[in-house]
Amino acid sequence: MQANIPLLVAEEYLPAANGTVLQIQALANLLGPILGDFLSGYLGLFSILIASSACFFASAVMELFLYIPFVPQSKNASITQQIKADFVTATHFLIKENRCLFQILLIIAGINLFLSALFIVGLPF
C-alpha cells in the first residue's frame, strides 16, 4: 500500500499520508499480537478465524473499488539520491512540522523494542 500513496494523494499531502500509514502500521504491529492473544483466550480460536476471514473478505471487496492509476515515473536522479531526498523530506516533516506524530512514533518504537517480546512470548507463557 505504501508504494501507491504517491498515486492516491496530492503531493502537498504526501508526507502526512506517509506518516499516517506508518503510524497505523506501527500500532497494528504492536497491538495486533496483544489483541489476538487476548481475544483467542476469551473467544476461542475458531471465533478469531471467522473474524479474520470476514475482515480479509471485506478488504478484498474494498480493493475492487480502489482505482490506482498507472503513471510511469521519470528518472531524473539515481535511486540513492531519491531515497536520500525522501528521507530528508520525511525527517523534516516529522521533526519540524508534526512533532506530535514524531513523538508517538518514538514511543511506539520504544514499546516495540522493549516490550513486544514480553507481550508476545512472556505473558502467554
N, CA, C and O atoms as a Tinker XYZ file with bonds, in Angstrom:
   500  protein
     1  N      0.819000   -1.194000    0.000000    73     2
     2  CA     0.000000    0.000000    0.000000    64     1     3
     3  C      0.859000    1.253000    0.000000    63     2     4     5
     4  O      0.516000    2.254000   -0.628000    81     3
     5  N      1.957000    1.189000    0.696000    73     3     6
     6  CA     2.789000    2.380000    0.839000    64     5     7
     7  C      3.338000    2.861000   -0.508000    63     6     8     9
     8  O      3.520000    4.062000   -0.707000    81     7
     9  N      3.598000    1.954000   -1.411000    73     7    10
    10  CA     4.123000    2.349000   -2.722000    64     9    11
    11  C      3.073000    3.081000   -3.547000    63    10    12    13
    12  O      3.428000    3.818000   -4.468000    81    11
    13  N      1.799000    2.900000   -3.245000    73    11    14
    14  CA     0.732000    3.532000   -4.013000    64    13    15
    15  C      0.312000    4.894000   -3.469000    63    14    16    17
    16  O     -0.486000    5.584000   -4.102000    81    15
    17  N      0.818000    5.285000   -2.340000    73    15    18
    18  CA     0.419000    6.552000   -1.732000    64    17    19
    19  C      0.680000    7.739000   -2.656000    63    18    20    21
    20  O     -0.186000    8.608000   -2.762000    81    19
    21  N      1.832000    7.821000   -3.332000    73    19    22
    22  CA     2.042000    8.977000   -4.225000    64    21    23
    23  C      1.025000    9.059000   -5.366000    63    22    24    25
    24  O      0.775000   10.144000   -5.891000    81    23
    25  N      0.441000    7.931000   -5.751000    73    23    26
    26  CA    -0.546000    7.938000   -6.823000    64    25    27
    27  C     -1.940000    8.325000   -6.330000    63    26    28    29
    28  O     -2.786000    8.746000   -7.120000    81    27
    29  N     -2.177000    8.184000   -5.031000    73    27    30
    30  CA    -3.510000    8.409000   -4.481000    64    29    31
    31  C     -3.660000    9.735000   -3.746000    63    30    32    33
    32  O     -4.781000   10.177000   -3.494000    81    31
    33  N     -2.549000   10.374000   -3.400000    73    31    34
    34  CA    -2.583000   11.584000   -2.571000    64    33    35
    35  C     -1.877000   12.715000   -3.309000    63    34    36    37
    36  O     -0.867000   12.497000   -3.979000    81    35
    37  N     -2.410000   13.908000   -3.183000    73    35    38
    38  CA    -1.755000   15.077000   -3.772000    64    37    39
    39  C     -0.377000   15.273000   -3.134000    63    38    40    41
    40  O     -0.159000   14.910000   -1.977000    81    39
    41  N      0.542000   15.847000   -3.900000    73    39    42
    42  CA     1.934000   15.941000   -3.448000    64    41    43
    43  C      2.097000   16.711000   -2.138000    63    42    44    45
    44  O      2.961000   16.369000   -1.330000    81    43
    45  N      1.287000   17.740000   -1.914000    73    43    46
    46  CA     1.436000   18.509000   -0.673000    64    45    47
    47  C      0.997000   17.730000    0.565000    63    46    48    49
    48  O      1.375000   18.073000    1.685000    81    47
    49  N      0.193000   16.676000    0.360000    73    47    50
    50  CA    -0.253000   15.852000    1.491000    64    49    51
    51  C      0.541000   14.560000    1.621000    63    50    52    53
    52  O      0.234000   13.731000    2.479000    81    51
    53  N      1.545000   14.379000    0.791000    73    51    54
    54  CA     2.302000   13.134000    0.770000    64    53    55
    55  C      3.027000   12.842000    2.090000    63    54    56    57
    56  O      2.927000   11.715000    2.574000    81    55
    57  N      3.743000   13.782000    2.695000    73    55    58
    58  CA     4.387000   13.464000    3.982000    64    57    59
    59  C      3.377000   13.079000    5.067000    63    58    60    61
    60  O      3.625000   12.163000    5.852000    81    59
    61  N      2.255000   13.771000    5.110000    73    59    62
    62  CA     1.239000   13.447000    6.119000    64    61    63
    63  C      0.641000   12.069000    5.870000    63    62    64    65
    64  O      0.408000   11.315000    6.814000    81    63
    65  N      0.395000   11.736000    4.615000    73    63    66
    66  CA    -0.170000   10.417000    4.291000    64    65    67
    67  C      0.816000    9.309000    4.635000    63    66    68    69
    68  O      0.427000    8.289000    5.203000    81    67
    69  N      2.083000    9.499000    4.296000    73    67    70
    70  CA     3.102000    8.501000    4.641000    64    69    71
    71  C      3.224000    8.337000    6.148000    63    70    72    73
    72  O      3.317000    7.215000    6.647000    81    71
    73  N      3.224000    9.438000    6.869000    73    71    74
    74  CA     3.306000    9.370000    8.329000    64    73    75
    75  C      2.115000    8.657000    8.935000    63    74    76    77
    76  O      2.262000    7.883000    9.882000    81    75
    77  N      0.940000    8.914000    8.395000    73    75    78
    78  CA    -0.265000    8.263000    8.904000    64    77    79
    79  C     -0.220000    6.758000    8.663000    63    78    80    81
    80  O     -0.547000    5.977000    9.556000    81    79
    81  N      0.181000    6.349000    7.465000    73    79    82
    82  CA     0.262000    4.923000    7.158000    64    81    83
    83  C      1.293000    4.240000    8.048000    63    82    84    85
    84  O      1.041000    3.145000    8.551000    81    83
    85  N      2.438000    4.862000    8.250000    73    83    86
    86  CA     3.466000    4.276000    9.110000    64    85    87
    87  C      2.995000    4.178000   10.558000    63    86    88    89
    88  O      3.282000    3.194000   11.240000    81    87
    89  N      2.276000    5.189000   11.025000    73    87    90
    90  CA     1.769000    5.158000   12.394000    64    89    91
    91  C      0.746000    4.031000   12.562000    63    90    92    93
    92  O      0.768000    3.323000   13.569000    81    91
    93  N     -0.130000    3.864000   11.606000    73    91    94
    94  CA    -1.125000    2.787000   11.680000    64    93    95
    95  C     -0.437000    1.425000   11.629000    63    94    96    97
    96  O     -0.829000    0.509000   12.352000    81    95
    97  N      0.571000    1.281000   10.794000    73    95    98
    98  CA     1.307000    0.018000   10.734000    64    97    99
    99  C      2.011000   -0.274000   12.056000    63    98   100   101
   100  O      2.011000   -1.414000   12.520000    81    99
   101  N      2.606000    0.743000   12.662000    73    99   102
   102  CA     3.290000    0.547000   13.937000    64   101   103
   103  C      2.298000    0.139000   15.029000    63   102   104   105
   104  O      2.577000   -0.758000   15.824000    81   103
   105  N      1.148000    0.798000   15.060000    73   103   106
   106  CA     0.126000    0.427000   16.048000    64   105   107
   107  C     -0.393000   -0.984000   15.812000    63   106   108   109
   108  O     -0.611000   -1.732000   16.764000    81   107
   109  N     -0.591000   -1.351000   14.551000    73   107   110
   110  CA    -1.075000   -2.703000   14.241000    64   109   111
   111  C     -0.042000   -3.755000   14.642000    63   110   112   113
   112  O     -0.398000   -4.810000   15.167000    81   111
   113  N      1.232000   -3.469000   14.395000    73   111   114
   114  CA     2.274000   -4.411000   14.782000    64   113   115
   115  C      2.396000   -4.541000   16.291000    63   114   116   117
   116  O      2.751000   -5.604000   16.800000    81   115
   117  N      2.106000   -3.476000   17.001000    73   115   118
   118  CA     2.191000   -3.518000   18.463000    64   117   119
   119  C      0.951000   -4.148000   19.071000    63   118   120   121
   120  O      1.055000   -5.035000   19.918000    81   119
   121  N     -0.218000   -3.698000   18.647000    73   119   122
   122  CA    -1.460000   -4.136000   19.280000    64   121   123
   123  C     -2.021000   -5.431000   18.711000    63   122   124   125
   124  O     -2.783000   -6.115000   19.394000    81   123
   125  N     -1.667000   -5.786000   17.482000    73   123   126
   126  CA    -2.202000   -6.993000   16.856000    64   125   127
   127  C     -1.966000   -8.261000   17.646000    63   126   128   129
   128  O     -2.921000   -8.976000   17.949000    81   127
   129  N     -0.715000   -8.568000   17.992000    73   127   130
   130  CA    -0.475000   -9.789000   18.772000    64   129   131
   131  C     -1.121000   -9.758000   20.160000    63   130   132   133
   132  O     -1.585000  -10.785000   20.656000    81   131
   133  N     -1.148000   -8.598000   20.771000    73   131   134
   134  CA    -1.749000   -8.487000   22.101000    64   133   135
   135  C     -3.246000   -8.749000   22.031000    63   134   136   137
   136  O     -3.779000   -9.550000   22.799000    81   135
   137  N     -3.925000   -8.068000   21.106000    73   135   138
   138  CA    -5.367000   -8.276000   20.951000    64   137   139
   139  C     -5.689000   -9.696000   20.489000    63   138   140   141
   140  O     -6.670000  -10.284000   20.944000    81   139
   141  N     -4.880000  -10.248000   19.599000    73   139   142
   142  CA    -5.095000  -11.611000   19.132000    64   141   143
   143  C     -5.009000  -12.618000   20.263000    63   142   144   145
   144  O     -5.841000  -13.519000   20.361000    81   143
   145  N     -4.012000  -12.469000   21.111000    73   143   146
   146  CA    -3.863000  -13.371000   22.247000    64   145   147
   147  C     -5.017000  -13.207000   23.238000    63   146   148   149
   148  O     -5.568000  -14.192000   23.730000    81   147
   149  N     -5.367000  -11.976000   23.519000    73   147   150
   150  CA    -6.457000  -11.695000   24.456000    64   149   151
   151  C     -7.785000  -12.260000   23.949000    63   150   152   153
   152  O     -8.510000  -12.928000   24.685000    81   151
   153  N     -8.090000  -11.979000   22.676000    73   151   154
   154  CA    -9.362000  -12.447000   22.124000    64   153   155
   155  C     -9.406000  -13.955000   21.940000    63   154   156   157
   156  O    -10.458000  -14.568000   22.123000    81   155
   157  N     -8.289000  -14.560000   21.582000    73   155   158
   158  CA    -8.296000  -16.019000   21.427000    64   157   159
   159  C     -8.486000  -16.708000   22.763000    63   158   160   161
   160  O     -9.059000  -17.796000   22.822000    81   159
   161  N     -8.014000  -16.090000   23.839000    73   159   162
   162  CA    -8.231000  -16.659000   25.167000    64   161   163
   163  C     -9.679000  -16.592000   25.603000    63   162   164   165
   164  O    -10.169000  -17.497000   26.279000    81   163
   165  N    -10.369000  -15.525000   25.221000    73   163   166
   166  CA   -11.761000  -15.341000   25.647000    64   165   167
   167  C    -12.790000  -15.867000   24.646000    63   166   168   169
   168  O    -13.835000  -16.377000   25.050000    81   167
   169  N    -12.514000  -15.751000   23.371000    73   167   170
   170  CA   -13.490000  -16.143000   22.356000    64   169   171
   171  C    -13.186000  -17.486000   21.705000    63   170   172   173
   172  O    -14.075000  -18.098000   21.113000    81   171
   173  N    -11.969000  -17.944000   21.802000    73   171   174
   174  CA   -11.579000  -19.188000   21.162000    64   173   175
   175  C    -10.995000  -18.950000   19.781000    63   174   176   177
   176  O    -11.222000  -17.916000   19.154000    81   175
   177  N    -10.248000  -19.924000   19.334000    73   175   178
   178  CA    -9.543000  -19.801000   18.076000    64   177   179
   179  C    -10.487000  -19.761000   16.871000    63   178   180   181
   180  O    -10.222000  -19.049000   15.902000    81   179
   181  N    -11.570000  -20.511000   16.924000    73   179   182
   182  CA   -12.500000  -20.548000   15.800000    64   181   183
   183  C    -13.141000  -19.177000   15.570000    63   182   184   185
   184  O    -13.325000  -18.770000   14.422000    81   183
   185  N    -13.484000  -18.462000   16.643000    73   183   186
   186  CA   -14.072000  -17.125000   16.514000    64   185   187
   187  C    -13.084000  -16.150000   15.867000    63   186   188   189
   188  O    -13.464000  -15.313000   15.049000    81   187
   189  N    -11.822000  -16.275000   16.246000    73   187   190
   190  CA   -10.782000  -15.424000   15.654000    64   189   191
   191  C    -10.633000  -15.744000   14.168000    63   190   192   193
   192  O    -10.462000  -14.837000   13.354000    81   191
   193  N    -10.697000  -17.012000   13.814000    73   191   194
   194  CA   -10.599000  -17.411000   12.413000    64   193   195
   195  C    -11.756000  -16.850000   11.598000    63   194   196   197
   196  O    -11.548000  -16.372000   10.483000    81   195
   197  N    -12.967000  -16.900000   12.135000    73   195   198
   198  CA   -14.133000  -16.357000   11.434000    64   197   199
   199  C    -13.999000  -14.839000   11.272000    63   198   200   201
   200  O    -14.250000  -14.309000   10.190000    81   199
   201  N    -13.608000  -14.142000   12.334000    73   199   202
   202  CA   -13.458000  -12.684000   12.269000    64   201   203
   203  C    -12.355000  -12.296000   11.283000    63   202   204   205
   204  O    -12.519000  -11.340000   10.525000    81   203
   205  N    -11.240000  -13.021000   11.280000    73   203   206
   206  CA   -10.145000  -12.728000   10.352000    64   205   207
   207  C    -10.577000  -12.971000    8.913000    63   206   208   209
   208  O    -10.231000  -12.198000    8.019000    81   207
   209  N    -11.326000  -14.033000    8.690000    73   207   210
   210  CA   -11.822000  -14.318000    7.340000    64   209   211
   211  C    -12.774000  -13.225000    6.865000    63   210   212   213
   212  O    -12.714000  -12.810000    5.708000    81   211
   213  N    -13.648000  -12.758000    7.748000    73   211   214
   214  CA   -14.576000  -11.681000    7.393000    64   213   215
   215  C    -13.816000  -10.396000    7.070000    63   214   216   217
   216  O    -14.147000   -9.712000    6.101000    81   215
   217  N    -12.806000  -10.063000    7.866000    73   215   218
   218  CA   -12.011000   -8.857000    7.598000    64   217   219
   219  C    -11.249000   -8.978000    6.285000    63   218   220   221
   220  O    -11.152000   -8.010000    5.531000    81   219
   221  N    -10.711000  -10.156000    6.011000    73   219   222
   222  CA    -9.993000  -10.366000    4.751000    64   221   223
   223  C    -10.945000  -10.208000    3.569000    63   222   224   225
   224  O    -10.604000   -9.556000    2.582000    81   223
   225  N    -12.129000  -10.796000    3.660000    73   223   226
   226  CA   -13.115000  -10.687000    2.592000    64   225   227
   227  C    -13.540000   -9.236000    2.388000    63   226   228   229
   228  O    -13.653000   -8.773000    1.253000    81   227
   229  N    -13.778000   -8.509000    3.502000    73   227   230
   230  CA   -14.173000   -7.098000    3.399000    64   229   231
   231  C    -13.073000   -6.265000    2.741000    63   230   232   233
   232  O    -13.368000   -5.394000    1.921000    81   231
   233  N    -11.816000   -6.520000    3.088000    73   231   234
   234  CA   -10.724000   -5.759000    2.462000    64   233   235
   235  C    -10.608000   -6.091000    0.979000    63   234   236   237
   236  O    -10.299000   -5.211000    0.176000    81   235
   237  N    -10.851000   -7.355000    0.600000    73   235   238
   238  CA   -10.808000   -7.729000   -0.819000    64   237   239
   239  C    -11.917000   -7.024000   -1.595000    63   238   240   241
   240  O    -11.699000   -6.591000   -2.726000    81   239
   241  N    -13.097000   -6.905000   -1.001000    73   239   242
   242  CA   -14.202000   -6.203000   -1.668000    64   241   243
   243  C    -13.872000   -4.718000   -1.803000    63   242   244   245
   244  O    -14.142000   -4.120000   -2.845000    81   243
   245  N    -13.292000   -4.118000   -0.766000    73   243   246
   246  CA   -12.937000   -2.698000   -0.835000    64   245   247
   247  C    -11.889000   -2.437000   -1.911000    63   246   248   249
   248  O    -11.919000   -1.394000   -2.566000    81   247
   249  N    -10.968000   -3.369000   -2.097000    73   247   250
   250  CA    -9.939000   -3.194000   -3.118000    64   249   251
   251  C    -10.515000   -3.235000   -4.530000    63   250   252   253
   252  O     -9.907000   -2.704000   -5.460000    81   251
   253  N    -11.666000   -3.850000   -4.699000    73   251   254
   254  CA   -12.305000   -3.857000   -6.013000    64   253   255
   255  C    -12.679000   -2.452000   -6.466000    63   254   256   257
   256  O    -12.716000   -2.176000   -7.665000    81   255
   257  N    -12.954000   -1.567000   -5.521000    73   255   258
   258  CA   -13.383000   -0.206000   -5.831000    64   257   259
   259  C    -12.240000    0.807000   -5.799000    63   258   260   261
   260  O    -12.454000    1.998000   -6.022000    81   259
   261  N    -11.048000    0.338000   -5.525000    73   259   262
   262  CA    -9.891000    1.217000   -5.445000    64   261   263
   263  C     -9.257000    1.339000   -6.825000    63   262   264   265
   264  O     -8.854000    0.340000   -7.421000    81   263
   265  N     -9.172000    2.551000   -7.322000    73   263   266
   266  CA    -8.557000    2.792000   -8.622000    64   265   267
   267  C     -7.184000    3.404000   -8.407000    63   266   268   269
   268  O     -7.061000    4.485000   -7.831000    81   267
   269  N     -6.166000    2.719000   -8.865000    73   267   270
   270  CA    -4.797000    3.222000   -8.775000    64   269   271
   271  C     -4.292000    3.426000  -10.197000    63   270   272   273
   272  O     -4.045000    2.455000  -10.912000    81   271
   273  N     -4.136000    4.677000  -10.613000    73   271   274
   274  CA    -3.690000    4.935000  -11.990000    64   273   275
   275  C     -2.219000    4.559000  -12.176000    63   274   276   277
   276  O     -1.410000    4.681000  -11.257000    81   275
   277  N     -1.897000    4.108000  -13.367000    73   275   278
   278  CA    -0.505000    3.811000  -13.699000    64   277   279
   279  C      0.139000    5.064000  -14.266000    63   278   280   281
   280  O     -0.258000    5.561000  -15.320000    81   279
   281  N      1.126000    5.562000  -13.559000    73   279   282
   282  CA     1.855000    6.742000  -14.002000    64   281   283
   283  C      3.338000    6.397000  -13.981000    63   282   284   285
   284  O      3.914000    6.241000  -12.904000    81   283
   285  N      3.974000    6.273000  -15.154000    73   283   286
   286  CA     5.409000    5.975000  -15.162000    64   285   287
   287  C      6.194000    7.129000  -14.538000    63   286   288   289
   288  O      5.947000    8.296000  -14.840000    81   287
   289  N      7.118000    6.795000  -13.688000    73   287   290
   290  CA     7.922000    7.797000  -13.004000    64   289   291
   291  C      9.114000    8.200000  -13.864000    63   290   292   293
   292  O      9.747000    7.363000  -14.508000    81   291
   293  N      9.405000    9.488000  -13.863000    73   291   294
   294  CA    10.588000    9.955000  -14.585000    64   293   295
   295  C     11.818000    9.698000  -13.725000    63   294   296   297
   296  O     11.777000    9.791000  -12.498000    81   295
   297  N     12.894000    9.378000  -14.394000    73   295   298
   298  CA    14.140000    9.086000  -13.679000    64   297   299
   299  C     15.102000   10.251000  -13.872000    63   298   300   301
   300  O     15.958000   10.231000  -14.757000    81   299
   301  N     14.945000   11.259000  -13.031000    73   299   302
   302  CA    15.820000   12.415000  -13.132000    64   301   303
   303  C     16.950000   12.361000  -12.114000    63   302   304   305
   304  O     17.813000   13.238000  -12.106000    81   303
   305  N     16.958000   11.339000  -11.250000    73   303   306
   306  CA    18.021000   11.181000  -10.260000    64   305   307
   307  C     18.238000    9.691000  -10.030000    63   306   308   309
   308  O     17.392000    8.867000  -10.376000    81   307
   309  N     19.377000    9.360000   -9.444000    73   307   310
   310  CA    19.644000    7.955000   -9.145000    64   309   311
   311  C     18.777000    7.511000   -7.974000    63   310   312   313
   312  O     18.208000    8.339000   -7.263000    81   311
   313  N     18.682000    6.207000   -7.781000    73   311   314
   314  CA    17.844000    5.671000   -6.710000    64   313   315
   315  C     18.352000    6.111000   -5.336000    63   314   316   317
   316  O     17.549000    6.369000   -4.440000    81   315
   317  N     19.655000    6.198000   -5.160000    73   315   318
   318  CA    20.189000    6.634000   -3.864000    64   317   319
   319  C     19.862000    8.102000   -3.602000    63   318   320   321
   320  O     19.583000    8.480000   -2.464000    81   319
   321  N     19.893000    8.923000   -4.636000    73   319   322
   322  CA    19.530000   10.336000   -4.469000    64   321   323
   323  C     18.043000   10.478000   -4.146000    63   322   324   325
   324  O     17.661000   11.326000   -3.339000    81   323
   325  N     17.208000    9.654000   -4.771000    73   323   326
   326  CA    15.771000    9.698000   -4.483000    64   325   327
   327  C     15.484000    9.245000   -3.047000    63   326   328   329
   328  O     14.664000    9.847000   -2.354000    81   327
   329  N     16.161000    8.186000   -2.608000    73   327   330
   330  CA    15.983000    7.703000   -1.232000    64   329   331
   331  C     16.421000    8.770000   -0.248000    63   330   332   333
   332  O     15.734000    9.023000    0.742000    81   331
   333  N     17.556000    9.396000   -0.510000    73   331   334
   334  CA    18.061000   10.448000    0.382000    64   333   335
   335  C     17.082000   11.621000    0.438000    63   334   336   337
   336  O     16.799000   12.139000    1.518000    81   335
   337  N     16.565000   12.040000   -0.716000    73   335   338
   338  CA    15.619000   13.163000   -0.742000    64   337   339
   339  C     14.332000   12.815000    0.003000    63   338   340   341
   340  O     13.798000   13.649000    0.735000    81   339
   341  N     13.830000   11.596000   -0.176000    73   339   342
   342  CA    12.625000   11.172000    0.541000    64   341   343
   343  C     12.860000   11.126000    2.039000    63   342   344   345
   344  O     12.006000   11.540000    2.823000    81   343
   345  N     14.021000   10.621000    2.434000    73   343   346
   346  CA    14.347000   10.543000    3.866000    64   345   347
   347  C     14.439000   11.934000    4.476000    63   346   348   349
   348  O     13.939000   12.161000    5.578000    81   347
   349  N     15.069000   12.860000    3.778000    73   347   350
   350  CA    15.193000   14.239000    4.281000    64   349   351
   351  C     13.810000   14.892000    4.387000    63   350   352   353
   352  O     13.522000   15.576000    5.369000    81   351
   353  N     12.965000   14.686000    3.391000    73   351   354
   354  CA    11.612000   15.255000    3.418000    64   353   355
   355  C     10.795000   14.690000    4.568000    63   354   356   357
   356  O     10.132000   15.437000    5.288000    81   355
   357  N     10.840000   13.370000    4.744000    73   355   358
   358  CA    10.084000   12.738000    5.830000    64   357   359
   359  C     10.609000   13.167000    7.193000    63   358   360   361
   360  O      9.820000   13.419000    8.104000    81   359
   361  N     11.923000   13.254000    7.346000    73   359   362
   362  CA    12.510000   13.688000    8.615000    64   361   363
   363  C     12.117000   15.126000    8.920000    63   362   364   365
   364  O     11.768000   15.440000   10.058000    81   363
   365  N     12.168000   15.995000    7.933000    73   363   366
   366  CA    11.767000   17.386000    8.128000    64   365   367
   367  C     10.305000   17.471000    8.550000    63   366   368   369
   368  O      9.961000   18.226000    9.459000    81   367
   369  N      9.444000   16.698000    7.894000    73   367   370
   370  CA     8.027000   16.714000    8.243000    64   369   371
   371  C      7.814000   16.266000    9.683000    63   370   372   373
   372  O      7.068000   16.900000   10.430000    81   371
   373  N      8.467000   15.174000   10.074000    73   371   374
   374  CA     8.249000   14.637000   11.419000    64   373   375
   375  C      8.834000   15.536000   12.508000    63   374   376   377
   376  O      8.218000   15.708000   13.560000    81   375
   377  N      9.999000   16.104000   12.273000    73   375   378
   378  CA    10.657000   16.876000   13.331000    64   377   379
   379  C     10.177000   18.326000   13.361000    63   378   380   381
   380  O      9.983000   18.887000   14.439000    81   379
   381  N      9.986000   18.933000   12.204000    73   379   382
   382  CA     9.642000   20.355000   12.168000    64   381   383
   383  C      8.133000   20.613000   12.113000    63   382   384   385
   384  O      7.632000   21.489000   12.818000    81   383
   385  N      7.406000   19.862000   11.284000    73   383   386
   386  CA     6.009000   20.194000   11.037000    64   385   387
   387  C      5.030000   19.427000   11.915000    63   386   388   389
   388  O      3.974000   19.957000   12.260000    81   387
   389  N      5.352000   18.204000   12.281000    73   387   390
   390  CA     4.414000   17.390000   13.050000    64   389   391
   391  C      5.154000   16.676000   14.176000    63   390   392   393
   392  O      5.355000   15.462000   14.141000    81   391
   393  N      5.545000   17.443000   15.151000    73   391   394
   394  CA     6.338000   16.922000   16.273000    64   393   395
   395  C      5.580000   15.863000   17.066000    63   394   396   397
   396  O      6.183000   14.914000   17.568000    81   395
   397  N      4.258000   16.019000   17.182000    73   395   398
   398  CA     3.440000   15.072000   17.934000    64   397   399
   399  C      3.507000   13.682000   17.299000    63   398   400   401
   400  O      3.644000   12.685000   18.006000    81   399
   401  N      3.413000   13.613000   15.991000    73   399   402
   402  CA     3.498000   12.337000   15.292000    64   401   403
   403  C      4.863000   11.700000   15.511000    63   402   404   405
   404  O      4.958000   10.488000   15.704000    81   403
   405  N      5.920000   12.507000   15.483000    73   403   406
   406  CA     7.270000   12.006000   15.724000    64   405   407
   407  C      7.390000   11.430000   17.131000    63   406   408   409
   408  O      7.989000   10.371000   17.316000    81   407
   409  N      6.832000   12.108000   18.113000    73   407   410
   410  CA     6.885000   11.613000   19.492000    64   409   411
   411  C      6.099000   10.319000   19.652000    63   410   412   413
   412  O      6.530000    9.414000   20.367000    81   411
   413  N      4.956000   10.226000   18.994000    73   411   414
   414  CA     4.166000    8.989000   19.053000    64   413   415
   415  C      4.942000    7.837000   18.421000    63   414   416   417
   416  O      4.958000    6.731000   18.961000    81   415
   417  N      5.582000    8.089000   17.284000    73   415   418
   418  CA     6.375000    7.047000   16.642000    64   417   419
   419  C      7.547000    6.608000   17.507000    63   418   420   421
   420  O      7.883000    5.424000   17.536000    81   419
   421  N      8.174000    7.547000   18.213000    73   419   422
   422  CA     9.265000    7.185000   19.124000    64   421   423
   423  C      8.759000    6.326000   20.277000    63   422   424   425
   424  O      9.408000    5.350000   20.654000    81   423
   425  N      7.616000    6.677000   20.836000    73   423   426
   426  CA     7.041000    5.891000   21.934000    64   425   427
   427  C      6.701000    4.485000   21.456000    63   426   428   429
   428  O      7.006000    3.504000   22.132000    81   427
   429  N      6.071000    4.390000   20.291000    73   427   430
   430  CA     5.709000    3.076000   19.760000    64   429   431
   431  C      6.960000    2.259000   19.448000    63   430   432   433
   432  O      6.990000    1.056000   19.711000    81   431
   433  N      7.987000    2.889000   18.897000    73   431   434
   434  CA     9.229000    2.167000   18.615000    64   433   435
   435  C      9.871000    1.676000   19.910000    63   434   436   437
   436  O     10.379000    0.556000   19.966000    81   435
   437  N      9.849000    2.504000   20.944000    73   435   438
   438  CA    10.403000    2.085000   22.241000    64   437   439
   439  C      9.627000    0.926000   22.843000    63   438   440   441
   440  O     10.214000   -0.034000   23.342000    81   439
   441  N      8.310000    1.021000   22.792000    73   439   442
   442  CA     7.487000   -0.073000   23.311000    64   441   443
   443  C      7.737000   -1.338000   22.499000    63   442   444   445
   444  O      7.872000   -2.425000   23.059000    81   443
   445  N      7.797000   -1.195000   21.188000    73   443   446
   446  CA     8.033000   -2.348000   20.325000    64   445   447
   447  C      9.395000   -2.973000   20.603000    63   446   448   449
   448  O      9.526000   -4.197000   20.605000    81   447
   449  N     10.398000   -2.150000   20.835000    73   447   450
   450  CA    11.746000   -2.645000   21.075000    64   449   451
   451  C     11.855000   -3.365000   22.411000    63   450   452   453
   452  O     12.448000   -4.441000   22.495000    81   451
   453  N     11.278000   -2.767000   23.462000    73   451   454
   454  CA    11.491000   -3.294000   24.803000    64   453   455
   455  C     10.383000   -4.203000   25.314000    63   454   456   457
   456  O     10.652000   -5.106000   26.106000    81   455
   457  N      9.163000   -3.992000   24.889000    73   455   458
   458  CA     8.064000   -4.739000   25.481000    64   457   459
   459  C      7.391000   -5.751000   24.563000    63   458   460   461
   460  O      6.630000   -6.589000   25.046000    81   459
   461  N      7.645000   -5.705000   23.253000    73   459   462
   462  CA     6.946000   -6.621000   22.356000    64   461   463
   463  C      7.303000   -8.073000   22.650000    63   462   464   465
   464  O      6.437000   -8.945000   22.582000    81   463
   465  N      8.573000   -8.348000   22.978000    73   463   466
   466  CA     8.947000   -9.723000   23.320000    64   465   467
   467  C      8.220000  -10.179000   24.580000    63   466   468   469
   468  O      7.794000  -11.330000   24.676000    81   467
   469  N      8.082000   -9.285000   25.533000    73   467   470
   470  CA     7.344000   -9.622000   26.748000    64   469   471
   471  C      5.889000   -9.926000   26.429000    63   470   472   473
   472  O      5.339000  -10.907000   26.928000    81   471
   473  N      5.260000   -9.099000   25.607000    73   471   474
   474  CA     3.859000   -9.299000   25.284000    64   473   475
   475  C      3.640000  -10.558000   24.440000    63   474   476   477
   476  O      2.668000  -11.284000   24.651000    81   475
   477  N      4.527000  -10.815000   23.499000    73   475   478
   478  CA     4.331000  -11.925000   22.571000    64   477   479
   479  C      4.725000  -13.261000   23.182000    63   478   480   481
   480  O      4.044000  -14.265000   22.973000    81   479
   481  N      5.811000  -13.280000   23.931000    73   479   482
   482  CA     6.318000  -14.549000   24.466000    64   481   483
   483  C      6.072000  -14.678000   25.971000    63   482   484   485
   484  O      5.559000  -15.698000   26.433000    81   483
   485  N      6.430000  -13.666000   26.717000    73   483   486
   486  CA     6.406000  -13.761000   28.177000    64   485   487
   487  C      5.031000  -13.898000   28.796000    63   486   488   489
   488  O      4.810000  -14.789000   29.615000    81   487
   489  N      4.106000  -13.034000   28.420000    73   487   490
   490  CA     2.788000  -13.059000   29.040000    64   489   491
   491  C      1.993000  -14.322000   28.711000    63   490   492   493
   492  O      1.398000  -14.899000   29.621000    81   491
   493  N      1.952000  -14.782000   27.455000    73   491   494
   494  CA     1.243000  -16.036000   27.203000    64   493   495
   495  C      1.860000  -17.221000   27.938000    63   494   496   497
   496  O      1.144000  -18.125000   28.369000    81   495
   497  N      3.191000  -17.222000   28.085000    73   495   498
   498  CA     3.849000  -18.316000   28.780000    64   497   499
   499  C      3.470000  -18.313000   30.246000    63   498   500
   500  O      3.928000  -19.167000   31.004000    81   499
